[in-house]
């Protein structure tokens, strides 16, 4: 049973890292003057929950983060930053 938990934790960690890379890639689309601040915000949000080991909370945070990324993506589209 412990091996399954380890595998689940590994998969969840991979999802967090994928989300982090996706968020950083999204910052490249932001206007140049806002990129550094946006990258800093992404990093702070990730670091804030770095030591969280509650898998349900991590899944929630990933879901919430993806929704925020979707909103940012839509905003960047509207402002012509493709």
mmCIF file of the N, C-alpha and C atoms, coordinates in Angstrom:
data_MODEL
# 
_entry.id   MODEL 
# 
loop_
_atom_site.group_PDB 
_atom_site.id 
_atom_site.type_symbol 
_atom_site.label_atom_id 
_atom_site.label_alt_id 
_atom_site.label_comp_id 
_atom_site.label_asym_id 
_atom_site.label_entity_id 
_atom_site.label_seq_id 
_atom_site.pdbx_PDB_ins_code 
_atom_site.Cartn_x 
_atom_site.Cartn_y 
_atom_site.Cartn_z 
_atom_site.occupancy 
_atom_site.B_iso_or_equiv 
_atom_site.pdbx_formal_charge 
_atom_site.auth_seq_id 
_atom_site.auth_comp_id 
_atom_site.auth_asym_id 
_atom_site.auth_atom_id 
_atom_site.pdbx_PDB_model_num 
ATOM 1   N N  . UNK A 1 1  ? 0.825  -1.206 0.000   1.00 0.00 ? 1  UNK A N  1 
ATOM 2   C CA . UNK A 1 1  ? 0.000  0.000  0.000   1.00 0.00 ? 1  UNK A CA 1 
ATOM 3   C C  . UNK A 1 1  ? 0.863  1.262  0.000   1.00 0.00 ? 1  UNK A C  1 
ATOM 4   N N  . UNK A 1 2  ? 1.984  1.225  0.735   1.00 0.00 ? 2  UNK A N  1 
ATOM 5   C CA . UNK A 1 2  ? 2.856  2.397  0.819   1.00 0.00 ? 2  UNK A CA 1 
ATOM 6   C C  . UNK A 1 2  ? 3.410  2.764  -0.551  1.00 0.00 ? 2  UNK A C  1 
ATOM 7   N N  . UNK A 1 3  ? 3.679  1.777  -1.394  1.00 0.00 ? 3  UNK A N  1 
ATOM 8   C CA . UNK A 1 3  ? 4.198  2.073  -2.721  1.00 0.00 ? 3  UNK A CA 1 
ATOM 9   C C  . UNK A 1 3  ? 3.176  2.856  -3.538  1.00 0.00 ? 3  UNK A C  1 
ATOM 10  N N  . UNK A 1 4  ? 1.900  2.536  -3.388  1.00 0.00 ? 4  UNK A N  1 
ATOM 11  C CA . UNK A 1 4  ? 0.869  3.287  -4.102  1.00 0.00 ? 4  UNK A CA 1 
ATOM 12  C C  . UNK A 1 4  ? 0.838  4.739  -3.642  1.00 0.00 ? 4  UNK A C  1 
ATOM 13  N N  . UNK A 1 5  ? 0.989  4.961  -2.355  1.00 0.00 ? 5  UNK A N  1 
ATOM 14  C CA . UNK A 1 5  ? 1.013  6.326  -1.839  1.00 0.00 ? 5  UNK A CA 1 
ATOM 15  C C  . UNK A 1 5  ? 2.214  7.068  -2.412  1.00 0.00 ? 5  UNK A C  1 
ATOM 16  N N  . UNK A 1 6  ? 3.361  6.418  -2.475  1.00 0.00 ? 6  UNK A N  1 
ATOM 17  C CA . UNK A 1 6  ? 4.550  7.051  -3.031  1.00 0.00 ? 6  UNK A CA 1 
ATOM 18  C C  . UNK A 1 6  ? 4.331  7.392  -4.503  1.00 0.00 ? 6  UNK A C  1 
ATOM 19  N N  . UNK A 1 7  ? 3.709  6.488  -5.230  1.00 0.00 ? 7  UNK A N  1 
ATOM 20  C CA . UNK A 1 7  ? 3.435  6.732  -6.647  1.00 0.00 ? 7  UNK A CA 1 
ATOM 21  C C  . UNK A 1 7  ? 2.465  7.896  -6.804  1.00 0.00 ? 7  UNK A C  1 
ATOM 22  N N  . UNK A 1 8  ? 1.449  7.928  -5.970  1.00 0.00 ? 8  UNK A N  1 
ATOM 23  C CA . UNK A 1 8  ? 0.481  9.031  -6.031  1.00 0.00 ? 8  UNK A CA 1 
ATOM 24  C C  . UNK A 1 8  ? 1.161  10.362 -5.726  1.00 0.00 ? 8  UNK A C  1 
ATOM 25  N N  . UNK A 1 9  ? 2.039  10.368 -4.730  1.00 0.00 ? 9  UNK A N  1 
ATOM 26  C CA . UNK A 1 9  ? 2.757  11.592 -4.380  1.00 0.00 ? 9  UNK A CA 1 
ATOM 27  C C  . UNK A 1 9  ? 3.666  12.015 -5.538  1.00 0.00 ? 9  UNK A C  1 
ATOM 28  N N  . UNK A 1 10 ? 4.300  11.058 -6.174  1.00 0.00 ? 10 UNK A N  1 
ATOM 29  C CA . UNK A 1 10 ? 5.168  11.338 -7.322  1.00 0.00 ? 10 UNK A CA 1 
ATOM 30  C C  . UNK A 1 10 ? 4.370  11.941 -8.473  1.00 0.00 ? 10 UNK A C  1 
ATOM 31  N N  . UNK A 1 11 ? 3.225  11.370 -8.749  1.00 0.00 ? 11 UNK A N  1 
ATOM 32  C CA . UNK A 1 11 ? 2.372  11.866 -9.840  1.00 0.00 ? 11 UNK A CA 1 
ATOM 33  C C  . UNK A 1 11 ? 1.869  13.269 -9.501  1.00 0.00 ? 11 UNK A C  1 
ATOM 34  N N  . UNK A 1 12 ? 1.468  13.482 -8.260  1.00 0.00 ? 12 UNK A N  1 
ATOM 35  C CA . UNK A 1 12 ? 0.992  14.802 -7.842  1.00 0.00 ? 12 UNK A CA 1 
ATOM 36  C C  . UNK A 1 12 ? 2.117  15.832 -7.954  1.00 0.00 ? 12 UNK A C  1 
ATOM 37  N N  . UNK A 1 13 ? 3.320  15.449 -7.567  1.00 0.00 ? 13 UNK A N  1 
ATOM 38  C CA . UNK A 1 13 ? 4.472  16.347 -7.689  1.00 0.00 ? 13 UNK A CA 1 
ATOM 39  C C  . UNK A 1 13 ? 4.708  16.707 -9.152  1.00 0.00 ? 13 UNK A C  1 
ATOM 40  N N  . UNK A 1 14 ? 4.584  15.721 -10.032 1.00 0.00 ? 14 UNK A N  1 
ATOM 41  C CA . UNK A 1 14 ? 4.754  15.975 -11.464 1.00 0.00 ? 14 UNK A CA 1 
ATOM 42  C C  . UNK A 1 14 ? 3.695  16.960 -11.961 1.00 0.00 ? 14 UNK A C  1 
ATOM 43  N N  . UNK A 1 15 ? 2.476  16.841 -11.463 1.00 0.00 ? 15 UNK A N  1 
ATOM 44  C CA . UNK A 1 15 ? 1.405  17.776 -11.858 1.00 0.00 ? 15 UNK A CA 1 
ATOM 45  C C  . UNK A 1 15 ? 1.712  19.198 -11.394 1.00 0.00 ? 15 UNK A C  1 
ATOM 46  N N  . UNK A 1 16 ? 2.261  19.319 -10.172 1.00 0.00 ? 16 UNK A N  1 
ATOM 47  C CA . UNK A 1 16 ? 2.626  20.637 -9.654  1.00 0.00 ? 16 UNK A CA 1 
ATOM 48  C C  . UNK A 1 16 ? 3.717  21.253 -10.526 1.00 0.00 ? 16 UNK A C  1 
ATOM 49  N N  . UNK A 1 17 ? 4.737  20.466 -10.854 1.00 0.00 ? 17 UNK A N  1 
ATOM 50  C CA . UNK A 1 17 ? 5.832  20.976 -11.680 1.00 0.00 ? 17 UNK A CA 1 
ATOM 51  C C  . UNK A 1 17 ? 5.345  21.345 -13.082 1.00 0.00 ? 17 UNK A C  1 
ATOM 52  N N  . UNK A 1 18 ? 4.451  20.553 -13.624 1.00 0.00 ? 18 UNK A N  1 
ATOM 53  C CA . UNK A 1 18 ? 3.885  20.864 -14.944 1.00 0.00 ? 18 UNK A CA 1 
ATOM 54  C C  . UNK A 1 18 ? 3.123  22.183 -14.890 1.00 0.00 ? 18 UNK A C  1 
ATOM 55  N N  . UNK A 1 19 ? 2.333  22.356 -13.841 1.00 0.00 ? 19 UNK A N  1 
ATOM 56  C CA . UNK A 1 19 ? 1.592  23.608 -13.671 1.00 0.00 ? 19 UNK A CA 1 
ATOM 57  C C  . UNK A 1 19 ? 2.551  24.793 -13.543 1.00 0.00 ? 19 UNK A C  1 
ATOM 58  N N  . UNK A 1 20 ? 3.614  24.623 -12.766 1.00 0.00 ? 20 UNK A N  1 
ATOM 59  C CA . UNK A 1 20 ? 4.593  25.693 -12.565 1.00 0.00 ? 20 UNK A CA 1 
ATOM 60  C C  . UNK A 1 20 ? 5.241  26.098 -13.893 1.00 0.00 ? 20 UNK A C  1 
ATOM 61  N N  . UNK A 1 21 ? 5.646  25.112 -14.685 1.00 0.00 ? 21 UNK A N  1 
ATOM 62  C CA . UNK A 1 21 ? 6.243  25.409 -15.996 1.00 0.00 ? 21 UNK A CA 1 
ATOM 63  C C  . UNK A 1 21 ? 5.232  26.106 -16.903 1.00 0.00 ? 21 UNK A C  1 
ATOM 64  N N  . UNK A 1 22 ? 4.004  25.630 -16.870 1.00 0.00 ? 22 UNK A N  1 
ATOM 65  C CA . UNK A 1 22 ? 2.938  26.241 -17.678 1.00 0.00 ? 22 UNK A CA 1 
ATOM 66  C C  . UNK A 1 22 ? 2.725  27.706 -17.269 1.00 0.00 ? 22 UNK A C  1 
ATOM 67  N N  . UNK A 1 23 ? 2.723  27.974 -15.975 1.00 0.00 ? 23 UNK A N  1 
ATOM 68  C CA . UNK A 1 23 ? 2.536  29.339 -15.478 1.00 0.00 ? 23 UNK A CA 1 
ATOM 69  C C  . UNK A 1 23 ? 3.703  30.227 -15.903 1.00 0.00 ? 23 UNK A C  1 
ATOM 70  N N  . UNK A 1 24 ? 4.925  29.708 -15.812 1.00 0.00 ? 24 UNK A N  1 
ATOM 71  C CA . UNK A 1 24 ? 6.080  30.500 -16.219 1.00 0.00 ? 24 UNK A CA 1 
ATOM 72  C C  . UNK A 1 24 ? 6.063  30.774 -17.719 1.00 0.00 ? 24 UNK A C  1 
ATOM 73  N N  . UNK A 1 25 ? 5.640  29.795 -18.507 1.00 0.00 ? 25 UNK A N  1 
ATOM 74  C CA . UNK A 1 25 ? 5.533  30.017 -19.955 1.00 0.00 ? 25 UNK A CA 1 
ATOM 75  C C  . UNK A 1 25 ? 4.492  31.097 -20.254 1.00 0.00 ? 25 UNK A C  1 
ATOM 76  N N  . UNK A 1 26 ? 3.421  31.106 -19.495 1.00 0.00 ? 26 UNK A N  1 
ATOM 77  C CA . UNK A 1 26 ? 2.366  32.098 -19.695 1.00 0.00 ? 26 UNK A CA 1 
ATOM 78  C C  . UNK A 1 26 ? 2.904  33.511 -19.461 1.00 0.00 ? 26 UNK A C  1 
ATOM 79  N N  . UNK A 1 27 ? 3.842  33.660 -18.519 1.00 0.00 ? 27 UNK A N  1 
ATOM 80  C CA . UNK A 1 27 ? 4.372  34.995 -18.218 1.00 0.00 ? 27 UNK A CA 1 
ATOM 81  C C  . UNK A 1 27 ? 5.104  35.588 -19.422 1.00 0.00 ? 27 UNK A C  1 
ATOM 82  N N  . UNK A 1 28 ? 5.595  34.762 -20.312 1.00 0.00 ? 28 UNK A N  1 
ATOM 83  C CA . UNK A 1 28 ? 6.291  35.261 -21.509 1.00 0.00 ? 28 UNK A CA 1 
ATOM 84  C C  . UNK A 1 28 ? 5.358  36.058 -22.415 1.00 0.00 ? 28 UNK A C  1 
ATOM 85  N N  . UNK A 1 29 ? 4.070  35.783 -22.313 1.00 0.00 ? 29 UNK A N  1 
ATOM 86  C CA . UNK A 1 29 ? 3.082  36.477 -23.152 1.00 0.00 ? 29 UNK A CA 1 
ATOM 87  C C  . UNK A 1 29 ? 2.688  37.825 -22.582 1.00 0.00 ? 29 UNK A C  1 
ATOM 88  N N  . UNK A 1 30 ? 3.004  38.056 -21.325 1.00 0.00 ? 30 UNK A N  1 
ATOM 89  C CA . UNK A 1 30 ? 2.624  39.316 -20.681 1.00 0.00 ? 30 UNK A CA 1 
ATOM 90  C C  . UNK A 1 30 ? 3.443  40.462 -21.265 1.00 0.00 ? 30 UNK A C  1 
ATOM 91  N N  . UNK A 1 31 ? 2.930  41.679 -21.158 1.00 0.00 ? 31 UNK A N  1 
ATOM 92  C CA . UNK A 1 31 ? 3.713  42.839 -21.604 1.00 0.00 ? 31 UNK A CA 1 
ATOM 93  C C  . UNK A 1 31 ? 5.071  42.838 -20.889 1.00 0.00 ? 31 UNK A C  1 
ATOM 94  N N  . UNK A 1 32 ? 6.084  43.285 -21.594 1.00 0.00 ? 32 UNK A N  1 
ATOM 95  C CA . UNK A 1 32 ? 7.450  43.198 -21.074 1.00 0.00 ? 32 UNK A CA 1 
ATOM 96  C C  . UNK A 1 32 ? 7.607  43.836 -19.701 1.00 0.00 ? 32 UNK A C  1 
ATOM 97  N N  . UNK A 1 33 ? 6.951  44.962 -19.478 1.00 0.00 ? 33 UNK A N  1 
ATOM 98  C CA . UNK A 1 33 ? 7.094  45.666 -18.192 1.00 0.00 ? 33 UNK A CA 1 
ATOM 99  C C  . UNK A 1 33 ? 6.472  44.895 -17.021 1.00 0.00 ? 33 UNK A C  1 
ATOM 100 N N  . UNK A 1 34 ? 5.612  43.922 -17.308 1.00 0.00 ? 34 UNK A N  1 
ATOM 101 C CA . UNK A 1 34 ? 4.912  43.189 -16.243 1.00 0.00 ? 34 UNK A CA 1 
ATOM 102 C C  . UNK A 1 34 ? 5.472  41.783 -16.012 1.00 0.00 ? 34 UNK A C  1 
ATOM 103 N N  . UNK A 1 35 ? 6.356  41.331 -16.870 1.00 0.00 ? 35 UNK A N  1 
ATOM 104 C CA . UNK A 1 35 ? 6.819  39.935 -16.804 1.00 0.00 ? 35 UNK A CA 1 
ATOM 105 C C  . UNK A 1 35 ? 7.519  39.578 -15.501 1.00 0.00 ? 35 UNK A C  1 
ATOM 106 N N  . UNK A 1 36 ? 8.466  40.413 -15.082 1.00 0.00 ? 36 UNK A N  1 
ATOM 107 C CA . UNK A 1 36 ? 9.218  40.085 -13.864 1.00 0.00 ? 36 UNK A CA 1 
ATOM 108 C C  . UNK A 1 36 ? 8.302  39.990 -12.650 1.00 0.00 ? 36 UNK A C  1 
ATOM 109 N N  . UNK A 1 37 ? 7.392  40.945 -12.533 1.00 0.00 ? 37 UNK A N  1 
ATOM 110 C CA . UNK A 1 37 ? 6.465  40.933 -11.400 1.00 0.00 ? 37 UNK A CA 1 
ATOM 111 C C  . UNK A 1 37 ? 5.562  39.700 -11.447 1.00 0.00 ? 37 UNK A C  1 
ATOM 112 N N  . UNK A 1 38 ? 5.120  39.337 -12.636 1.00 0.00 ? 38 UNK A N  1 
ATOM 113 C CA . UNK A 1 38 ? 4.261  38.162 -12.796 1.00 0.00 ? 38 UNK A CA 1 
ATOM 114 C C  . UNK A 1 38 ? 5.019  36.881 -12.440 1.00 0.00 ? 38 UNK A C  1 
ATOM 115 N N  . UNK A 1 39 ? 6.271  36.771 -12.899 1.00 0.00 ? 39 UNK A N  1 
ATOM 116 C CA . UNK A 1 39 ? 7.099  35.603 -12.546 1.00 0.00 ? 39 UNK A CA 1 
ATOM 117 C C  . UNK A 1 39 ? 7.296  35.513 -11.041 1.00 0.00 ? 39 UNK A C  1 
ATOM 118 N N  . UNK A 1 40 ? 7.534  36.666 -10.423 1.00 0.00 ? 40 UNK A N  1 
ATOM 119 C CA . UNK A 1 40 ? 7.731  36.714 -8.975  1.00 0.00 ? 40 UNK A CA 1 
ATOM 120 C C  . UNK A 1 40 ? 6.468  36.234 -8.256  1.00 0.00 ? 40 UNK A C  1 
ATOM 121 N N  . UNK A 1 41 ? 5.312  36.689 -8.723  1.00 0.00 ? 41 UNK A N  1 
ATOM 122 C CA . UNK A 1 41 ? 4.042  36.278 -8.120  1.00 0.00 ? 41 UNK A CA 1 
ATOM 123 C C  . UNK A 1 41 ? 3.836  34.774 -8.243  1.00 0.00 ? 41 UNK A C  1 
ATOM 124 N N  . UNK A 1 42 ? 4.122  34.220 -9.419  1.00 0.00 ? 42 UNK A N  1 
ATOM 125 C CA . UNK A 1 42 ? 3.986  32.772 -9.629  1.00 0.00 ? 42 UNK A CA 1 
ATOM 126 C C  . UNK A 1 42 ? 4.880  32.032 -8.636  1.00 0.00 ? 42 UNK A C  1 
ATOM 127 N N  . UNK A 1 43 ? 6.133  32.451 -8.546  1.00 0.00 ? 43 UNK A N  1 
ATOM 128 C CA . UNK A 1 43 ? 7.078  31.781 -7.653  1.00 0.00 ? 43 UNK A CA 1 
ATOM 129 C C  . UNK A 1 43 ? 6.645  31.878 -6.186  1.00 0.00 ? 43 UNK A C  1 
ATOM 130 N N  . UNK A 1 44 ? 6.202  33.063 -5.769  1.00 0.00 ? 44 UNK A N  1 
ATOM 131 C CA . UNK A 1 44 ? 5.764  33.247 -4.378  1.00 0.00 ? 44 UNK A CA 1 
ATOM 132 C C  . UNK A 1 44 ? 4.586  32.327 -4.065  1.00 0.00 ? 44 UNK A C  1 
ATOM 133 N N  . UNK A 1 45 ? 3.631  32.245 -4.980  1.00 0.00 ? 45 UNK A N  1 
ATOM 134 C CA . UNK A 1 45 ? 2.456  31.389 -4.756  1.00 0.00 ? 45 UNK A CA 1 
ATOM 135 C C  . UNK A 1 45 ? 2.853  29.913 -4.649  1.00 0.00 ? 45 UNK A C  1 
ATOM 136 N N  . UNK A 1 46 ? 3.784  29.486 -5.493  1.00 0.00 ? 46 UNK A N  1 
ATOM 137 C CA . UNK A 1 46 ? 4.249  28.091 -5.432  1.00 0.00 ? 46 UNK A CA 1 
ATOM 138 C C  . UNK A 1 46 ? 5.013  27.854 -4.129  1.00 0.00 ? 46 UNK A C  1 
ATOM 139 N N  . UNK A 1 47 ? 5.931  28.752 -3.807  1.00 0.00 ? 47 UNK A N  1 
ATOM 140 C CA . UNK A 1 47 ? 6.745  28.600 -2.594  1.00 0.00 ? 47 UNK A CA 1 
ATOM 141 C C  . UNK A 1 47 ? 5.901  28.626 -1.320  1.00 0.00 ? 47 UNK A C  1 
ATOM 142 N N  . UNK A 1 48 ? 4.827  29.410 -1.342  1.00 0.00 ? 48 UNK A N  1 
ATOM 143 C CA . UNK A 1 48 ? 3.967  29.539 -0.164  1.00 0.00 ? 48 UNK A CA 1 
ATOM 144 C C  . UNK A 1 48 ? 3.422  28.168 0.266   1.00 0.00 ? 48 UNK A C  1 
ATOM 145 N N  . UNK A 1 49 ? 3.210  27.291 -0.705  1.00 0.00 ? 49 UNK A N  1 
ATOM 146 C CA . UNK A 1 49 ? 2.623  25.981 -0.406  1.00 0.00 ? 49 UNK A CA 1 
ATOM 147 C C  . UNK A 1 49 ? 3.606  24.827 -0.629  1.00 0.00 ? 49 UNK A C  1 
ATOM 148 N N  . UNK A 1 50 ? 4.886  25.151 -0.678  1.00 0.00 ? 50 UNK A N  1 
ATOM 149 C CA . UNK A 1 50 ? 5.918  24.161 -0.979  1.00 0.00 ? 50 UNK A CA 1 
ATOM 150 C C  . UNK A 1 50 ? 5.888  22.959 -0.027  1.00 0.00 ? 50 UNK A C  1 
ATOM 151 N N  . UNK A 1 51 ? 5.652  23.199 1.232   1.00 0.00 ? 51 UNK A N  1 
ATOM 152 C CA . UNK A 1 51 ? 5.727  22.119 2.218   1.00 0.00 ? 51 UNK A CA 1 
ATOM 153 C C  . UNK A 1 51 ? 4.374  21.494 2.543   1.00 0.00 ? 51 UNK A C  1 
ATOM 154 N N  . UNK A 1 52 ? 3.371  21.831 1.769   1.00 0.00 ? 52 UNK A N  1 
ATOM 155 C CA . UNK A 1 52 ? 2.046  21.237 1.961   1.00 0.00 ? 52 UNK A CA 1 
ATOM 156 C C  . UNK A 1 52 ? 2.110  19.761 1.566   1.00 0.00 ? 52 UNK A C  1 
ATOM 157 N N  . UNK A 1 53 ? 1.631  18.892 2.435   1.00 0.00 ? 53 UNK A N  1 
ATOM 158 C CA . UNK A 1 53 ? 1.624  17.464 2.096   1.00 0.00 ? 53 UNK A CA 1 
ATOM 159 C C  . UNK A 1 53 ? 0.204  16.889 2.102   1.00 0.00 ? 53 UNK A C  1 
ATOM 160 N N  . UNK A 1 54 ? -0.780 17.771 2.176   1.00 0.00 ? 54 UNK A N  1 
ATOM 161 C CA . UNK A 1 54 ? -2.181 17.365 2.106   1.00 0.00 ? 54 UNK A CA 1 
ATOM 162 C C  . UNK A 1 54 ? -2.557 17.236 0.625   1.00 0.00 ? 54 UNK A C  1 
ATOM 163 N N  . UNK A 1 55 ? -2.685 16.003 0.166   1.00 0.00 ? 55 UNK A N  1 
ATOM 164 C CA . UNK A 1 55 ? -2.902 15.750 -1.267  1.00 0.00 ? 55 UNK A CA 1 
ATOM 165 C C  . UNK A 1 55 ? -4.184 16.395 -1.795  1.00 0.00 ? 55 UNK A C  1 
ATOM 166 N N  . UNK A 1 56 ? -5.226 16.405 -0.985  1.00 0.00 ? 56 UNK A N  1 
ATOM 167 C CA . UNK A 1 56 ? -6.486 17.036 -1.417  1.00 0.00 ? 56 UNK A CA 1 
ATOM 168 C C  . UNK A 1 56 ? -6.288 18.545 -1.581  1.00 0.00 ? 56 UNK A C  1 
ATOM 169 N N  . UNK A 1 57 ? -5.566 19.167 -0.649  1.00 0.00 ? 57 UNK A N  1 
ATOM 170 C CA . UNK A 1 57 ? -5.307 20.599 -0.751  1.00 0.00 ? 57 UNK A CA 1 
ATOM 171 C C  . UNK A 1 57 ? -4.444 20.894 -1.974  1.00 0.00 ? 57 UNK A C  1 
ATOM 172 N N  . UNK A 1 58 ? -3.450 20.050 -2.241  1.00 0.00 ? 58 UNK A N  1 
ATOM 173 C CA . UNK A 1 58 ? -2.579 20.248 -3.404  1.00 0.00 ? 58 UNK A CA 1 
ATOM 174 C C  . UNK A 1 58 ? -3.393 20.174 -4.684  1.00 0.00 ? 58 UNK A C  1 
ATOM 175 N N  . UNK A 1 59 ? -4.281 19.179 -4.769  1.00 0.00 ? 59 UNK A N  1 
ATOM 176 C CA . UNK A 1 59 ? -5.135 19.064 -5.966  1.00 0.00 ? 59 UNK A CA 1 
ATOM 177 C C  . UNK A 1 59 ? -6.020 20.303 -6.112  1.00 0.00 ? 59 UNK A C  1 
ATOM 178 N N  . UNK A 1 60 ? -6.555 20.790 -4.992  1.00 0.00 ? 60 UNK A N  1 
ATOM 179 C CA . UNK A 1 60 ? -7.373 22.006 -5.017  1.00 0.00 ? 60 UNK A CA 1 
ATOM 180 C C  . UNK A 1 60 ? -6.555 23.199 -5.501  1.00 0.00 ? 60 UNK A C  1 
ATOM 181 N N  . UNK A 1 61 ? -5.337 23.337 -4.973  1.00 0.00 ? 61 UNK A N  1 
ATOM 182 C CA . UNK A 1 61 ? -4.485 24.465 -5.357  1.00 0.00 ? 61 UNK A CA 1 
ATOM 183 C C  . UNK A 1 61 ? -4.120 24.409 -6.843  1.00 0.00 ? 61 UNK A C  1 
ATOM 184 N N  . UNK A 1 62 ? -3.861 23.216 -7.358  1.00 0.00 ? 62 UNK A N  1 
ATOM 185 C CA . UNK A 1 62 ? -3.576 23.070 -8.788  1.00 0.00 ? 62 UNK A CA 1 
ATOM 186 C C  . UNK A 1 62 ? -4.798 23.503 -9.592  1.00 0.00 ? 62 UNK A C  1 
ATOM 187 N N  . UNK A 1 63 ? -5.968 23.036 -9.191  1.00 0.00 ? 63 UNK A N  1 
ATOM 188 C CA . UNK A 1 63 ? -7.202 23.385 -9.888  1.00 0.00 ? 63 UNK A CA 1 
ATOM 189 C C  . UNK A 1 63 ? -7.439 24.893 -9.852  1.00 0.00 ? 63 UNK A C  1 
ATOM 190 N N  . UNK A 1 64 ? -7.260 25.491 -8.681  1.00 0.00 ? 64 UNK A N  1 
ATOM 191 C CA . UNK A 1 64 ? -7.436 26.937 -8.537  1.00 0.00 ? 64 UNK A CA 1 
ATOM 192 C C  . UNK A 1 64 ? -6.411 27.685 -9.395  1.00 0.00 ? 64 UNK A C  1 
ATOM 193 N N  . UNK A 1 65 ? -5.186 27.205 -9.402  1.00 0.00 ? 65 UNK A N  1 
ATOM 194 C CA . UNK A 1 65 ? -4.139 27.828 -10.203 1.00 0.00 ? 65 UNK A CA 1 
ATOM 195 C C  . UNK A 1 65 ? -4.429 27.747 -11.691 1.00 0.00 ? 65 UNK A C  1 
ATOM 196 N N  . UNK A 1 66 ? -4.951 26.608 -12.125 1.00 0.00 ? 66 UNK A N  1 
ATOM 197 C CA . UNK A 1 66 ? -5.295 26.460 -13.543 1.00 0.00 ? 66 UNK A CA 1 
ATOM 198 C C  . UNK A 1 66 ? -6.408 27.422 -13.936 1.00 0.00 ? 66 UNK A C  1 
ATOM 199 N N  . UNK A 1 67 ? -7.365 27.641 -13.040 1.00 0.00 ? 67 UNK A N  1 
ATOM 200 C CA . UNK A 1 67 ? -8.432 28.606 -13.313 1.00 0.00 ? 67 UNK A CA 1 
ATOM 201 C C  . UNK A 1 67 ? -7.865 30.020 -13.424 1.00 0.00 ? 67 UNK A C  1 
ATOM 202 N N  . UNK A 1 68 ? -6.927 30.349 -12.549 1.00 0.00 ? 68 UNK A N  1 
ATOM 203 C CA . UNK A 1 68 ? -6.300 31.672 -12.600 1.00 0.00 ? 68 UNK A CA 1 
ATOM 204 C C  . UNK A 1 68 ? -5.491 31.839 -13.882 1.00 0.00 ? 68 UNK A C  1 
ATOM 205 N N  . UNK A 1 69 ? -4.805 30.765 -14.300 1.00 0.00 ? 69 UNK A N  1 
ATOM 206 C CA . UNK A 1 69 ? -4.053 30.815 -15.563 1.00 0.00 ? 69 UNK A CA 1 
ATOM 207 C C  . UNK A 1 69 ? -4.984 31.014 -16.748 1.00 0.00 ? 69 UNK A C  1 
ATOM 208 N N  . UNK A 1 70 ? -6.138 30.342 -16.697 1.00 0.00 ? 70 UNK A N  1 
ATOM 209 C CA . UNK A 1 70 ? -7.110 30.479 -17.779 1.00 0.00 ? 70 UNK A CA 1 
ATOM 210 C C  . UNK A 1 70 ? -7.582 31.933 -17.865 1.00 0.00 ? 70 UNK A C  1 
ATOM 211 N N  . UNK A 1 71 ? -7.843 32.541 -16.715 1.00 0.00 ? 71 UNK A N  1 
ATOM 212 C CA . UNK A 1 71 ? -8.249 33.947 -16.700 1.00 0.00 ? 71 UNK A CA 1 
ATOM 213 C C  . UNK A 1 71 ? -7.157 34.854 -17.249 1.00 0.00 ? 71 UNK A C  1 
ATOM 214 N N  . UNK A 1 72 ? -5.913 34.579 -16.874 1.00 0.00 ? 72 UNK A N  1 
ATOM 215 C CA . UNK A 1 72 ? -4.786 35.364 -17.387 1.00 0.00 ? 72 UNK A CA 1 
ATOM 216 C C  . UNK A 1 72 ? -4.651 35.187 -18.889 1.00 0.00 ? 72 UNK A C  1 
ATOM 217 N N  . UNK A 1 73 ? -4.808 33.967 -19.344 1.00 0.00 ? 73 UNK A N  1 
ATOM 218 C CA . UNK A 1 73 ? -4.715 33.661 -20.778 1.00 0.00 ? 73 UNK A CA 1 
ATOM 219 C C  . UNK A 1 73 ? -5.779 34.461 -21.547 1.00 0.00 ? 73 UNK A C  1 
ATOM 220 N N  . UNK A 1 74 ? -7.001 34.460 -21.048 1.00 0.00 ? 74 UNK A N  1 
ATOM 221 C CA . UNK A 1 74 ? -8.087 35.203 -21.695 1.00 0.00 ? 74 UNK A CA 1 
ATOM 222 C C  . UNK A 1 74 ? -7.804 36.703 -21.692 1.00 0.00 ? 74 UNK A C  1 
ATOM 223 N N  . UNK A 1 75 ? -7.266 37.197 -20.582 1.00 0.00 ? 75 UNK A N  1 
ATOM 224 C CA . UNK A 1 75 ? -6.956 38.620 -20.504 1.00 0.00 ? 75 UNK A CA 1 
ATOM 225 C C  . UNK A 1 75 ? -5.842 38.976 -21.507 1.00 0.00 ? 75 UNK A C  1 
ATOM 226 N N  . UNK A 1 76 ? -4.829 38.141 -21.592 1.00 0.00 ? 76 UNK A N  1 
ATOM 227 C CA . UNK A 1 76 ? -3.741 38.391 -22.535 1.00 0.00 ? 76 UNK A CA 1 
ATOM 228 C C  . UNK A 1 76 ? -4.233 38.346 -23.980 1.00 0.00 ? 76 UNK A C  1 
ATOM 229 N N  . UNK A 1 77 ? -5.172 37.428 -24.243 1.00 0.00 ? 77 UNK A N  1 
ATOM 230 C CA . UNK A 1 77 ? -5.768 37.361 -25.586 1.00 0.00 ? 77 UNK A CA 1 
ATOM 231 C C  . UNK A 1 77 ? -6.509 38.664 -25.906 1.00 0.00 ? 77 UNK A C  1 
ATOM 232 N N  . UNK A 1 78 ? -7.263 39.163 -24.929 1.00 0.00 ? 78 UNK A N  1 
ATOM 233 C CA . UNK A 1 78 ? -8.047 40.379 -25.157 1.00 0.00 ? 78 UNK A CA 1 
ATOM 234 C C  . UNK A 1 78 ? -7.154 41.601 -25.376 1.00 0.00 ? 78 UNK A C  1 
ATOM 235 N N  . UNK A 1 79 ? -5.972 41.593 -24.747 1.00 0.00 ? 79 UNK A N  1 
ATOM 236 C CA . UNK A 1 79 ? -5.075 42.740 -24.893 1.00 0.00 ? 79 UNK A CA 1 
ATOM 237 C C  . UNK A 1 79 ? -4.116 42.570 -26.057 1.00 0.00 ? 79 UNK A C  1 
ATOM 238 N N  . UNK A 1 80 ? -4.293 41.466 -26.809 1.00 0.00 ? 80 UNK A N  1 
ATOM 239 C CA . UNK A 1 80 ? -3.475 41.248 -28.005 1.00 0.00 ? 80 UNK A CA 1 
ATOM 240 C C  . UNK A 1 80 ? -2.105 40.689 -27.730 1.00 0.00 ? 80 UNK A C  1 
ATOM 241 N N  . UNK A 1 81 ? -1.889 40.116 -26.562 1.00 0.00 ? 81 UNK A N  1 
ATOM 242 C CA . UNK A 1 81 ? -0.593 39.498 -26.225 1.00 0.00 ? 81 UNK A CA 1 
ATOM 243 C C  . UNK A 1 81 ? -0.679 37.999 -26.454 1.00 0.00 ? 81 UNK A C  1 
ATOM 244 N N  . UNK A 1 82 ? -0.480 37.585 -27.678 1.00 0.00 ? 82 UNK A N  1 
ATOM 245 C CA . UNK A 1 82 ? -0.591 36.164 -27.996 1.00 0.00 ? 82 UNK A CA 1 
ATOM 246 C C  . UNK A 1 82 ? 0.729  35.462 -27.915 1.00 0.00 ? 82 UNK A C  1 
# 
